[in-house]
Amino acid sequence: MRTLVALLALSLAPSAAWADPPPPIMAWAWERPEDLRPAPAGVGVAFLRATVDLRPGGVRVAPRRQPLRVRDGAYVMAVVRVEARPRGLALTAAARERIVGTLVDAARAPGVRGVQVDFDAGASQRGDYRALLAEARRALGGDTWLSMTALASWCEGDAWLDDAPLPVDEVVPMVFTMGAGSAAVLGALRSNGGFRAAACRGSVGWAVGEPRAALRGVTRRYVFNPRPWTAEALRALR
């Protein structure tokens, strides 16, 4: 069995990359010890590999420090979480370069076949976010699957994702832990059968134990578990 741990996350040894899309079901594995080997065949894993902390004084990258075990042959995606404090902090050219470097390192980690950027961009950061994604696409090339998460509010009633094509292979709206607006978003999804933004209609992110909606045209589902994954919870993904 393959074990992905913090030491592997720091590896710079190049590995082959595939442009193959992820499977229809992906389990998110966040910063805690996780054993996803009981996942059914065909279920992929998107694991938090690094967190980039942006502050006015500079950038700090914290690699994953918790062990992760996955089934041999599973599709593995590395997630890079970007946190800006304060939230509206602009992404300087130096910060974008550091984030892109972190994504490239993630793509080179053993067994990784795709990367995902997780960033809650405020309205003032959207131009910076587009620039970041364009730089990441150039650095990664076309043979690495590039995914991005999106707030549900970006996809429902906020057209910035459709203003111009984004240089990513998919947008994953996160339909969970939405706070006060959750009922309105779920109500709209159930009425319309999908998001208004076309970029948000192919993939979706749900959470174990939270309400969902039947959506037309969705080909890939990411599932977040607020608790450690168990064999029973993994089998239920099928």
C-alpha positions in Angstrom: 0.0 0.0 0.0 1.1 3.5 -0.7 1.4 6.0 2.2 1.5 9.7 1.6 3.0 11.6 4.5 4.5 15.0 5.1 8.0 13.8 4.0 6.6 12.7 0.6 4.8 16.0 0.3 8.2 17.7 0.3 9.6 15.5 -2.4 10.7 17.3 -5.6 11.3 14.1 -7.5 9.5 14.4 -10.9 6.7 11.9 -11.7 4.6 11.4 -14.7 1.5 13.5 -14.9 -1.8 12.6 -16.7 -4.4 14.8 -18.2 -7.0 12.1 -17.4 -9.9 13.6 -15.6 -10.7 12.5 -12.0 -13.3 9.8 -11.4 -16.9 10.7 -10.8 -16.5 10.6 -7.0 -13.7 12.2 -5.1 -13.3 12.1 -1.3 -11.7 15.2 0.2 -9.1 14.3 2.9 -8.2 17.3 5.1 -5.4 17.9 7.7 -5.7 14.8 10.0 -4.6 11.2 9.8 -6.7 9.4 7.2 -6.9 5.9 5.9 -8.9 5.8 2.7 -7.9 2.3 1.6 -11.4 0.9 2.1 -12.8 3.3 -0.5 -14.6 1.5 -3.4 -12.8 1.1 -6.6 -13.2 4.1 -8.8 -13.3 6.6 -5.8 -10.5 9.1 -6.0 -8.9 11.2 -3.2 -8.2 14.9 -3.1 -6.0 15.5 -0.1 -4.8 18.7 1.5 -1.1 18.9 0.7 -0.2 22.4 1.7 -1.6 25.6 3.1 -0.3 28.9 1.9 -0.8 31.7 4.5 -0.7 35.2 3.0 0.0 38.0 5.4 1.0 41.7 4.8 4.5 40.7 6.0 5.0 37.8 3.6 4.0 34.3 2.6 4.3 31.1 4.7 3.8 27.6 3.3 2.8 24.9 5.7 3.0 21.4 4.3 0.8 18.5 5.3 2.0 16.9 8.5 -0.6 14.1 8.9 -0.3 10.7 7.3 -2.6 9.7 4.5 -3.1 6.1 3.2 -4.9 5.4 -0.1 -5.7 2.3 -2.1 -3.1 1.3 -4.7 -4.1 2.7 -8.1 -6.5 5.4 -6.7 -6.6 8.7 -8.5 -4.9 11.2 -6.2 -5.2 15.0 -6.4 -3.2 17.4 -4.3 -5.0 20.4 -2.9 -3.3 23.7 -2.1 -5.3 25.8 0.3 -4.7 29.6 0.1 -5.6 31.7 3.1 -5.3 35.5 3.0 -5.3 37.5 6.3 -6.8 40.0 6.2 -9.2 38.3 3.7 -9.1 41.0 1.1 -5.3 41.1 1.0 -4.0 41.6 -2.6 -1.8 38.9 -4.2 1.5 40.4 -5.1 3.6 39.0 -7.9 5.9 37.5 -5.3 2.9 35.8 -3.6 1.6 34.4 -6.8 5.0 33.0 -7.7 5.2 31.3 -4.3 1.7 29.8 -4.7 2.5 28.6 -8.2 5.7 27.0 -7.0 3.7 25.2 -4.3 1.3 23.9 -7.0 4.1 22.7 -9.2 5.7 20.9 -6.3 2.4 19.3 -5.5 2.0 18.1 -9.1 5.4 16.4 -8.9 4.7 14.5 -5.7 4.6 10.7 -6.1 1.3 9.4 -7.3 -0.3 12.8 -7.8 -2.3 13.1 -11.0 -4.0 16.5 -10.6 -3.9 19.6 -8.4 -6.7 21.8 -6.9 -6.5 25.4 -5.7 -8.8 26.2 -2.8 -9.1 30.0 -2.3 -12.0 32.0 -1.0 -11.3 35.1 -3.1 -13.1 38.3 -2.1 -14.4 40.7 -4.8 -11.2 42.8 -4.7 -9.0 39.7 -5.3 -10.7 38.3 -8.3 -8.3 39.8 -10.8 -5.4 38.5 -8.7 -7.0 35.1 -8.6 -7.4 35.0 -12.4 -3.7 36.0 -12.8 -2.7 33.3 -10.4 -4.7 30.6 -12.3 -3.2 31.7 -15.6 0.3 31.5 -14.2 -0.4 28.1 -12.7 -1.7 26.8 -16.0 1.4 28.0 -17.8 3.7 26.4 -15.2 1.8 23.1 -15.0 1.3 22.7 -18.7 -1.7 21.1 -20.3 -0.9 17.6 -19.1 -1.8 18.2 -15.4 -5.4 18.4 -14.4 -6.1 21.8 -12.8 -9.1 22.2 -10.5 -10.4 25.1 -8.5 -13.0 25.3 -5.7 -15.6 28.1 -5.7 -17.9 29.5 -3.2 -21.5 28.7 -4.0 -22.3 32.4 -4.1 -19.9 32.8 -7.0 -21.9 30.4 -9.0 -25.4 31.6 -8.1 -26.2 35.2 -9.0 -22.5 36.3 -9.4 -21.4 36.1 -13.0 -17.6 36.8 -12.6 -16.7 33.1 -13.3 -18.4 33.4 -16.7 -17.0 36.9 -17.6 -14.1 35.2 -19.4 -13.0 31.6 -19.7 -10.9 30.4 -16.7 -7.7 28.5 -17.5 -8.8 25.5 -15.4 -10.2 22.1 -16.2 -13.0 22.3 -13.7 -14.7 24.6 -11.2 -16.1 22.9 -8.0 -18.7 24.9 -6.2 -18.7 24.0 -2.5 -22.4 23.5 -1.5 -21.8 23.1 2.3 -21.1 25.1 5.4 -22.6 28.1 3.6 -23.9 29.9 6.7 -27.0 32.1 6.6 -27.4 31.9 2.8 -27.5 28.1 2.6 -31.3 27.7 2.5 -31.6 30.3 -0.4 -28.8 28.6 -2.4 -30.3 25.1 -1.9 -33.8 26.4 -2.8 -32.5 27.9 -6.0 -30.6 24.8 -6.9 -33.7 22.6 -6.3 -35.8 24.9 -8.4 -33.4 25.3 -11.3 -31.6 22.0 -11.2 -28.2 23.7 -11.5 -26.1 26.9 -11.0 -26.6 30.0 -13.1 -22.9 30.2 -13.9 -22.1 27.7 -16.7 -18.6 27.1 -15.4 -20.1 25.6 -12.2 -22.4 23.0 -13.7 -20.0 20.1 -14.3 -18.7 19.4 -10.8 -20.0 20.0 -7.2 -18.8 19.6 -3.6 -21.0 18.2 -0.9 -20.4 17.3 2.8 -21.4 14.2 4.7 -24.5 14.9 6.8 -25.5 18.1 5.0 -28.5 18.6 2.7 -28.1 18.2 -1.0 -29.9 18.9 -4.2 -30.4 16.9 -7.4 -28.4 18.7 -10.1 -28.5 18.2 -13.9 -25.3 17.7 -15.9 -23.0 17.0 -12.9 -20.4 14.5 -13.8 -18.1 14.7 -10.7 -18.9 15.0 -7.0 -16.4 15.8 -4.3 -17.4 14.9 -0.8 -16.0 16.5 2.4 -16.3 14.7 5.7 -16.1 16.9 8.9 -15.1 13.7 10.7 -12.3 11.2 10.0 -13.3 8.9 7.1 -14.5 5.4 8.2 -14.9 2.3 6.0 -18.7 2.6 6.3 -18.6 6.3 5.2 -16.4 5.5 2.3 -18.5 2.6 1.1 -21.5 4.9 1.2 -19.9 7.1 -1.5 -20.8 4.5 -4.1 
